[in-house]
Amino acid sequence: MGRHAKSANNQGSRMDDVDLNLLFALDALLVEGSVTGAARRLGLSSSAMSRTLARLRSATGDPLLVRAGRGLVPTPRAAELGDHVHRLARDVRAVFSPQSGDLDLASLERTFTIRANEGFVQVRSGKLVAAVAAAAPRVRLRFAPKPQKDAGPLRQGDIDLEIGVLGSSAPEIRMQSLFREHFVGVARPGHPLLTEGPVTPERYAACQHVVASRRGSFTGPVDDALQELGLRRTIVAVVPGFLDAMRIAHQSDLVALVPRSCADSALASTALPGQGLASFDLPVRTPEIVVSMMWHPRLHADPAHRWLRATVMAACREAQGPIDHLP
């Protein structure tokens, strides 16, 4: 083995033997300038502090503190190390101390990536962005598309929070329910389904339909409900999102199926196609969906992430109004 390899091994062995308590002791000695004062600061006896000073002298190869009259004065090496040792001791304490729950939102600089479908972005992102901007002006939100429900991006740290219906997820993923949602039908005003009699399962199934599905699926819970009645609807088009489905319904005789919150938002906004749409209750019973937020456990205790989750919850409650809380 060469000289350099031996030297590296010796250095590694010495680093393995480093006692971080020596760092705190050296900091106390340099701050107090006396063995007695350092011992009092660390809660040790003077004899124990004297032994620690001897270890420090051996470890550094420097006397560090030398007698001057009745007191001690730092050597040039000790004076040089003073500020550096103090910063190191402070940083080590911070690393090995429980994280503070205090969060200065005014100075927080962070970008959170939220994966959500367009329905959430359409209905609830406005209140969420406004709440974040008001409380933490240096925080930015990035809304990412949601082509699938896999937990990979949460695990890998590509996204900070996912909002949607819980699908197949990793067992460690944390979740909290946000609100319940159910679907309604939408069609253009004057559509025969809405003007020529009550909306029955038979008349609803007889219409032509447009379906929103990011996976490209032609069927869903409403088709299961119709099948129990011996009925089947005709799907003419499948589009990626609910806004696309509403635009097609607005421009044709096709009937769309969208969450009630999306339909209500569209009807209330001149910027969305709801001005040319009418909504109606489905003539068959379909199960409610539960929209949740999901995150990885490594972010669970992070104060900034906890604040984000609380802000999302508050924004959803404000947008949704009173809701049934889930366990």
Kinemage of the C-alpha trace (Angstrom):
@kinemage 1
@onewidth
@group {chain A} dominant
@subgroup {mainchain}
@vectorlist {calphas} color= white
{ca met a 1} P 0.000 0.000 0.000
{ca gly a 2} L 1.397 3.406 -1.011
{ca arg a 3} L 2.151 6.297 1.324
{ca his a 4} L -0.867 8.321 0.128
{ca ala a 5} L -3.220 5.382 0.635
{ca lys a 6} L -1.908 4.892 4.172
{ca ser a 7} L -2.328 8.579 4.877
{ca ala a 8} L -5.905 8.534 3.579
{ca asn a 9} L -6.708 5.471 5.680
{ca asn a 10} L -5.212 7.067 8.782
{ca gln a 11} L -7.228 10.232 8.169
{ca gly a 12} L -10.404 8.219 7.716
{ca ser a 13} L -9.702 6.342 10.933
{ca arg a 14} L -9.204 9.628 12.783
{ca met a 15} L -12.463 11.027 11.384
{ca asp a 16} L -14.315 7.915 12.527
{ca asp a 17} L -13.076 8.587 16.055
{ca val a 18} L -14.197 12.232 16.156
{ca asp a 19} L -16.447 12.997 19.119
{ca leu a 20} L -18.864 15.828 18.381
{ca asn a 21} L -18.953 16.596 22.094
{ca leu a 22} L -15.412 17.911 21.668
{ca leu a 23} L -16.741 20.500 19.240
{ca phe a 24} L -19.244 21.785 21.806
{ca ala a 25} L -16.548 21.737 24.508
{ca leu a 26} L -14.140 23.718 22.339
{ca asp a 27} L -16.876 26.227 21.564
{ca ala a 28} L -17.610 26.667 25.272
{ca leu a 29} L -13.920 27.036 26.138
{ca leu a 30} L -13.326 29.656 23.458
{ca val a 31} L -16.450 31.609 24.392
{ca glu a 32} L -15.845 31.516 28.167
{ca gly a 33} L -12.045 31.743 28.091
{ca ser a 34} L -11.821 29.572 31.190
{ca val a 35} L -12.151 25.957 32.204
{ca thr a 36} L -14.501 26.841 35.069
{ca gly a 37} L -16.811 28.919 32.868
{ca ala a 38} L -16.914 26.240 30.145
{ca ala a 39} L -17.637 23.549 32.739
{ca arg a 40} L -20.525 25.608 34.123
{ca arg a 41} L -21.915 26.184 30.613
{ca leu a 42} L -21.853 22.461 29.768
{ca gly a 43} L -22.911 21.208 33.196
{ca leu a 44} L -19.613 19.413 33.856
{ca ser a 45} L -17.176 19.410 36.732
{ca ser a 46} L -14.008 21.466 36.408
{ca ser a 47} L -11.886 18.305 36.483
{ca ala a 48} L -13.915 16.763 33.655
{ca met a 49} L -13.540 19.971 31.650
{ca ser a 50} L -9.766 19.940 32.251
{ca arg a 51} L -9.584 16.391 30.893
{ca thr a 52} L -11.620 17.463 27.863
{ca leu a 53} L -9.212 20.347 27.234
{ca ala a 54} L -6.352 17.853 27.291
{ca arg a 55} L -8.174 15.746 24.660
{ca leu a 56} L -8.749 18.832 22.524
{ca arg a 57} L -5.075 19.749 22.721
{ca ser a 58} L -4.168 16.241 21.614
{ca ala a 59} L -6.728 16.232 18.783
{ca thr a 60} L -5.751 19.644 17.389
{ca gly a 61} L -2.056 19.563 18.123
{ca asp a 62} L -2.314 23.020 19.691
{ca pro a 63} L -2.428 24.223 23.351
{ca leu a 64} L -5.542 26.273 22.478
{ca leu a 65} L -5.689 28.063 25.872
{ca val a 66} L -2.518 28.995 27.799
{ca arg a 67} L -1.953 30.518 31.188
{ca ala a 68} L -1.579 34.314 31.361
{ca gly a 69} L -1.438 35.483 34.954
{ca arg a 70} L -4.490 34.113 36.778
{ca gly a 71} L -6.462 33.516 33.560
{ca leu a 72} L -6.240 31.776 30.195
{ca val a 73} L -5.744 33.349 26.762
{ca pro a 74} L -6.341 31.725 23.356
{ca thr a 75} L -3.418 30.814 21.143
{ca pro a 76} L -3.377 32.257 17.589
{ca arg a 77} L -4.775 28.953 16.353
{ca ala a 78} L -7.628 29.075 18.868
{ca ala a 79} L -8.394 32.706 17.982
{ca glu a 80} L -8.483 31.728 14.320
{ca leu a 81} L -10.893 28.859 15.018
{ca gly a 82} L -13.239 30.788 17.302
{ca asp a 83} L -15.925 32.013 14.877
{ca his a 84} L -15.715 28.887 12.728
{ca val a 85} L -16.149 26.550 15.698
{ca his a 86} L -19.078 28.592 16.989
{ca arg a 87} L -20.880 28.359 13.629
{ca leu a 88} L -20.205 24.622 13.379
{ca ala a 89} L -21.532 24.004 16.880
{ca arg a 90} L -24.657 26.005 16.125
{ca asp a 91} L -25.243 24.121 12.858
{ca val a 92} L -24.731 20.713 14.469
{ca arg a 93} L -27.231 21.583 17.200
{ca ala a 94} L -29.721 22.613 14.511
{ca val a 95} L -29.261 19.318 12.653
{ca phe a 96} L -29.817 17.193 15.748
{ca ser a 97} L -32.628 19.248 17.284
{ca pro a 98} L -36.348 18.665 16.656
{ca gln a 99} L -37.641 20.811 13.829
{ca ser a 100} L -39.356 23.949 15.007
{ca gly a 101} L -42.996 24.339 14.172
{ca asp a 102} L -42.539 28.070 13.711
{ca leu a 103} L -42.783 29.144 10.087
{ca asp a 104} L -42.112 32.626 8.767
{ca leu a 105} L -44.487 32.728 5.813
{ca ala a 106} L -43.474 36.256 4.850
{ca ser a 107} L -39.914 35.124 4.106
{ca leu a 108} L -40.637 31.552 2.951
{ca glu a 109} L -39.232 30.996 -0.556
{ca arg a 110} L -40.386 27.722 -2.058
{ca thr a 111} L -42.056 26.255 -5.119
{ca phe a 112} L -44.687 23.583 -4.521
{ca thr a 113} L -45.715 21.297 -7.372
{ca ile a 114} L -49.316 20.100 -7.156
{ca arg a 115} L -50.620 17.387 -9.482
{ca ala a 116} L -54.344 17.771 -10.058
{ca asn a 117} L -56.884 17.350 -12.824
{ca glu a 118} L -58.383 20.279 -14.677
{ca gly a 119} L -61.584 20.108 -12.631
{ca phe a 120} L -59.726 21.042 -9.467
{ca val a 121} L -57.718 23.722 -11.260
{ca gln a 122} L -60.882 25.160 -12.803
{ca val a 123} L -62.953 25.293 -9.636
{ca arg a 124} L -60.598 25.640 -6.685
{ca ser a 125} L -57.186 26.845 -7.819
{ca gly a 126} L -58.212 30.512 -7.788
{ca lys a 127} L -58.982 30.591 -4.066
{ca leu a 128} L -55.917 28.484 -3.300
{ca val a 129} L -53.533 30.716 -5.262
{ca ala a 130} L -55.041 33.844 -3.711
{ca ala a 131} L -54.686 32.425 -0.180
{ca val a 132} L -51.070 31.402 -0.777
{ca ala a 133} L -50.144 34.758 -2.328
{ca ala a 134} L -51.693 36.667 0.574
{ca ala a 135} L -49.957 34.642 3.302
{ca ala a 136} L -46.637 33.775 1.635
{ca pro a 137} L -45.836 36.166 -1.230
{ca arg a 138} L -42.565 34.401 -2.096
{ca val a 139} L -44.149 30.965 -2.490
{ca arg a 140} L -44.966 29.736 -5.988
{ca leu a 141} L -47.408 27.018 -7.019
{ca arg a 142} L -46.855 24.840 -10.063
{ca phe a 143} L -49.901 22.839 -11.191
{ca ala a 144} L -48.842 19.721 -13.066
{ca pro a 145} L -51.091 17.633 -15.352
{ca lys a 146} L -52.315 14.292 -14.095
{ca pro a 147} L -52.072 11.710 -16.867
{ca gln a 148} L -52.186 8.836 -14.378
{ca lys a 149} L -52.474 8.030 -10.686
{ca asp a 150} L -49.180 6.270 -10.010
{ca ala a 151} L -47.300 7.161 -6.826
{ca gly a 152} L -43.910 7.371 -8.556
{ca pro a 153} L -43.724 11.190 -8.757
{ca leu a 154} L -44.620 11.467 -5.047
{ca arg a 155} L -41.965 8.933 -4.123
{ca gln a 156} L -39.340 10.551 -6.325
{ca gly a 157} L -40.084 14.074 -5.115
{ca asp a 158} L -41.213 15.337 -8.532
{ca ile a 159} L -44.473 16.558 -7.002
{ca asp a 160} L -45.210 17.755 -3.464
{ca leu a 161} L -48.939 17.093 -3.336
{ca glu a 162} L -51.440 15.151 -5.388
{ca ile a 163} L -55.140 15.973 -5.437
{ca gly a 164} L -57.698 13.584 -6.831
{ca val a 165} L -59.547 10.325 -6.350
{ca leu a 166} L -57.473 7.720 -4.574
{ca gly a 167} L -56.473 4.972 -6.966
{ca ser a 168} L -53.837 2.288 -6.746
{ca ser a 169} L -51.304 3.930 -4.460
{ca ala a 170} L -48.142 3.014 -2.601
{ca pro a 171} L -48.866 1.790 0.937
{ca glu a 172} L -46.750 4.490 2.580
{ca ile a 173} L -48.522 7.436 0.926
{ca arg a 174} L -50.389 9.684 3.385
{ca met a 175} L -53.807 11.039 2.478
{ca gln a 176} L -56.564 13.304 3.756
{ca ser a 177} L -60.067 13.595 2.333
{ca leu a 178} L -60.986 17.043 1.019
{ca phe a 179} L -64.564 16.880 -0.262
{ca arg a 180} L -67.219 14.718 -1.866
{ca glu a 181} L -68.272 15.198 -5.477
{ca his a 182} L -70.999 13.804 -7.699
{ca phe a 183} L -71.759 14.030 -11.398
{ca val a 184} L -74.495 15.802 -13.329
{ca gly a 185} L -75.407 15.941 -16.983
{ca val a 186} L -74.993 19.021 -19.163
{ca ala a 187} L -76.464 19.828 -22.554
{ca arg a 188} L -77.067 22.898 -24.664
{ca pro a 189} L -80.162 24.980 -23.802
{ca gly a 190} L -83.117 23.803 -25.826
{ca his a 191} L -81.789 20.275 -26.143
{ca pro a 192} L -84.685 17.833 -26.777
{ca leu a 193} L -83.716 15.862 -23.669
{ca leu a 194} L -84.511 18.938 -21.568
{ca thr a 195} L -87.534 20.303 -23.450
{ca glu a 196} L -89.558 17.306 -24.577
{ca gly a 197} L -90.358 15.641 -21.269
{ca pro a 198} L -88.781 14.507 -18.022
{ca val a 199} L -85.225 13.190 -18.087
{ca thr a 200} L -85.809 9.463 -17.695
{ca pro a 201} L -83.181 6.732 -17.874
{ca glu a 202} L -84.582 5.661 -21.255
{ca arg a 203} L -84.489 9.142 -22.790
{ca tyr a 204} L -81.047 9.826 -21.299
{ca ala a 205} L -79.604 6.575 -22.682
{ca ala a 206} L -81.118 7.302 -26.106
{ca cys a 207} L -78.987 10.467 -26.467
{ca gln a 208} L -75.542 10.605 -27.941
{ca his a 209} L -72.836 11.289 -25.346
{ca val a 210} L -69.369 12.755 -24.933
{ca val a 211} L -67.226 11.359 -22.113
{ca ala a 212} L -64.233 12.919 -20.362
{ca ser a 213} L -61.554 10.391 -19.487
{ca arg a 214} L -57.811 10.953 -19.312
{ca arg a 215} L -57.358 7.182 -19.804
{ca gly a 216} L -59.609 7.148 -22.867
{ca ser a 217} L -62.238 4.913 -21.257
{ca phe a 218} L -65.675 4.739 -22.892
{ca thr a 219} L -67.566 3.542 -19.816
{ca gly a 220} L -67.980 4.487 -16.172
{ca pro a 221} L -70.315 4.174 -13.163
{ca val a 222} L -73.266 5.708 -15.036
{ca asp a 223} L -73.029 2.917 -17.603
{ca asp a 224} L -73.117 0.337 -14.826
{ca ala a 225} L -76.280 1.963 -13.449
{ca leu a 226} L -77.901 1.992 -16.898
{ca gln a 227} L -76.930 -1.625 -17.507
{ca glu a 228} L -78.827 -2.669 -14.381
{ca leu a 229} L -81.928 -1.246 -16.099
{ca gly a 230} L -81.142 -3.025 -19.340
{ca leu a 231} L -80.062 0.228 -21.014
{ca arg a 232} L -76.936 1.310 -22.846
{ca arg a 233} L -75.934 4.775 -23.963
{ca thr a 234} L -74.102 5.637 -27.174
{ca ile a 235} L -70.668 7.216 -26.647
{ca val a 236} L -69.747 9.323 -29.674
{ca ala a 237} L -66.566 10.948 -28.355
{ca val a 238} L -64.029 10.617 -25.553
{ca val a 239} L -61.994 13.690 -24.614
{ca pro a 240} L -59.233 14.234 -22.028
{ca gly a 241} L -61.012 16.721 -19.758
{ca phe a 242} L -64.331 18.069 -18.541
{ca leu a 243} L -63.918 21.485 -20.181
{ca asp a 244} L -63.492 19.746 -23.531
{ca ala a 245} L -66.659 17.730 -22.905
{ca met a 246} L -68.628 20.872 -22.026
{ca arg a 247} L -67.427 22.684 -25.146
{ca ile a 248} L -68.575 19.815 -27.326
{ca ala a 249} L -71.954 19.681 -25.557
{ca his a 250} L -72.277 23.447 -26.049
{ca gln a 251} L -71.637 23.134 -29.791
{ca ser a 252} L -73.693 19.992 -30.512
{ca asp a 253} L -76.550 17.761 -29.392
{ca leu a 254} L -74.198 15.534 -27.424
{ca val a 255} L -74.766 15.204 -23.685
{ca ala a 256} L -71.784 15.440 -21.305
{ca leu a 257} L -71.193 14.084 -17.837
{ca val a 258} L -69.183 16.350 -15.489
{ca pro a 259} L -68.734 16.977 -11.748
{ca arg a 260} L -71.359 19.320 -10.340
{ca ser a 261} L -68.689 21.776 -9.209
{ca cys a 262} L -67.372 22.032 -12.787
{ca ala a 263} L -70.868 22.607 -14.161
{ca asp a 264} L -71.656 25.231 -11.506
{ca ser a 265} L -68.359 26.998 -12.148
{ca ala a 266} L -68.974 27.042 -15.884
{ca leu a 267} L -72.512 28.370 -15.477
{ca ala a 268} L -71.242 31.168 -13.220
{ca ser a 269} L -68.350 32.236 -15.457
{ca thr a 270} L -68.460 34.101 -18.748
{ca ala a 271} L -64.972 32.773 -19.506
{ca leu a 272} L -66.192 29.161 -19.620
{ca pro a 273} L -68.646 27.449 -21.959
{ca gly a 274} L -71.369 27.304 -19.319
{ca gln a 275} L -73.192 30.301 -20.789
{ca gly a 276} L -74.410 27.952 -23.505
{ca leu a 277} L -75.175 24.983 -21.266
{ca ala a 278} L -77.851 23.705 -18.937
{ca ser a 279} L -77.224 21.155 -16.207
{ca phe a 280} L -79.560 18.445 -14.965
{ca asp a 281} L -79.564 15.676 -12.371
{ca leu a 282} L -78.817 12.226 -13.695
{ca pro a 283} L -81.828 9.899 -13.914
{ca val a 284} L -79.808 7.048 -12.368
{ca arg a 285} L -77.982 6.855 -9.068
{ca thr a 286} L -74.191 6.931 -9.264
{ca pro a 287} L -71.779 6.751 -6.345
{ca glu a 288} L -70.214 9.911 -4.968
{ca ile a 289} L -66.501 10.272 -5.414
{ca val a 290} L -64.163 11.356 -2.627
{ca val a 291} L -61.429 13.791 -3.607
{ca ser a 292} L -58.346 13.606 -1.416
{ca met a 293} L -54.888 15.104 -1.157
{ca met a 294} L -51.930 12.722 -1.012
{ca trp a 295} L -48.291 13.222 -0.062
{ca his a 296} L -45.159 11.245 0.745
{ca pro a 297} L -44.266 10.617 4.420
{ca arg a 298} L -40.920 12.422 4.092
{ca leu a 299} L -42.883 15.696 3.834
{ca his a 300} L -45.373 14.921 6.586
{ca ala a 301} L -43.578 16.825 9.374
{ca asp a 302} L -42.225 19.626 7.186
{ca pro a 303} L -43.759 22.890 8.538
{ca ala a 304} L -44.073 24.476 5.101
{ca his a 305} L -45.787 21.393 3.681
{ca arg a 306} L -48.135 21.211 6.678
{ca trp a 307} L -49.082 24.834 6.017
{ca leu a 308} L -49.685 24.045 2.323
{ca arg a 309} L -51.976 21.141 3.225
{ca ala a 310} L -53.946 23.278 5.663
{ca thr a 311} L -54.275 26.014 3.029
{ca val a 312} L -55.521 23.527 0.428
{ca met a 313} L -58.099 22.217 2.892
{ca ala a 314} L -59.308 25.723 3.731
{ca ala a 315} L -59.546 26.699 0.052
{ca cys a 316} L -61.564 23.571 -0.736
{ca arg a 317} L -63.975 24.229 2.123
{ca glu a 318} L -64.465 27.808 0.989
{ca ala a 319} L -65.080 26.784 -2.613
{ca gln a 320} L -67.279 23.826 -1.714
{ca gly a 321} L -69.286 25.323 1.127
{ca pro a 322} L -70.416 23.040 3.964
{ca ile a 323} L -69.418 19.431 3.286
{ca asp a 324} L -69.641 16.108 5.021
{ca his a 325} L -66.337 15.486 6.736
{ca leu a 326} L -64.833 12.096 6.309
{ca pro a 327} L -62.890 10.122 8.907
